Amino acid sequence: MGSNAPSWADQWGSGGVMGDDDNYDKHDSKESGSKGKKMANVKAAASSGLDKAKTAATVGAHKVKSGTSMGISWIKNKYQKRSSK
């Protein structure tokens, strides 16, 4: 069982058979920079979408409130006409 091949830990450790770790770090930092820009764009889009949703919810709530108020007034008027006869 005495093999001259490197062990699993040696291969995946620092500077093992897989190559230079510096290249891996450089590649990783390039990705994180582009990911940061993408994340900023996504956050900006989500923020504008949230503002639109908030505005739509406010308008919808106002419509529900005014519609309910008109409906209750209509019912009161019908009841008063019926009870006054």
Buried (B, 14 or more C-beta within 10 A) or exposed (E): EEEEEEEEEEEEEEEBEEEEEEEEEEEEEEEEEEEEEEEEEEEEEEEEEEEEEEEEEEEEEEEEEEEEEEEEEEEEEEEEEEEEE
